[in-house]
Amino acid sequence: MVCSKCEKKLSKVIVPDKWKEGASNVTEGGGRKVNENKLLSKKQRWQPYASRCKTCKATLHQDALYCQGCAYQKGICAMCGKQILDTSNYKQSAK
């Protein structure tokens, strides 16, 4: 469950850059430098399974605080944690 504000974050395209417009495998323009040391110029890379759910500690594949199961069970947004749904009248089982 994702709120309307966080839904805009989900609609991002994975590869929005066009070819040769600052791509990492191009030497001219905004690409990589020739004969650069990759160990010294390494940036902080995004690791897809590094984030974990706050409640059940399951690995997450998106920028979120909670997994989809925990977010639905609590009625909160998975990305920001804002209350979306009142689940007090729901009959849910706790696994």
N, C-alpha and C positions, 0 to 999 in steps of 0.2 A: 504494500500500500504506500503510495507516494502522494503528497499533497500537490495542489496545483502550482505552487511556487517552485517546488523541486522537480516538477514534471518537465520544466524547461531545460533543466540540466541533463535530463535523460535523452533529449532529442539532438545531442551533439553528434556530429559525424566523426568516425574514427580517424579518417585521413582527409582533412579538409584542404591540405596543401595541394597545389597543382604541381605537375612534374617540372623540374628545373626552376622552381620558384622557391629557393631556399631549401631544397631537398638535401639530405645528408650525404648523398652519394654523388654530388656534383661538385667539381673543383672550382669552376668559375662562379663569380657572383657571391651569393650568400652561403655557399656550401662549405665543405670542410677544407681545412688548410692542408697544403702539401707537406709531407714529412713531419706531421705533428705526432707527438707522443700521446697515444690514446689513454694511457694510465694517468697522465697529468691533466688532461683536458676533459676528464670524465665528469658528466653532470649527474645529478641525482635522478635516477630513472624511476618511473612509476612501476611499482610491482603489483601485478593484478590481484594476487591472493594474499597480500600482506595484512590487510585489514580484517578484523574479526568482529563478530557480533558482541554487543555489550552484555547480553544475558546468557546466551548459550555457548559463546566462544567459537561458533562455526565460522569458517573462512568465507569472506564476501568477495564477489567478483565486480562490485561497483563501489563508488564512493558513497558509503552508507554507514550508519551507526548500528542498525539492527538488520538481521536476516528477514526474509519475507514472512516466514512462519511466526517469529516473535512479534513482528510489527502487526500482523493481522490479529494475533491473539490479544495483544494489548490495545489495538485500535489506534495505533500511532503511525506517523510517517516514518518510513524506513531510513530516509536520508537525514532529516532534521530532528525527529523525535517529537514533533508537535502532535497533540491529540486531534484525531480526525473523526473518530467513530466512537460511539458509546457502546461498549461491549458488556455492560452490566446485565442485560437481559438475554445475552447469548448463552446457549448451552454448549460449552466447549470442554473438550477433554484435555488434560495436561499430560503430555507424553514425557 
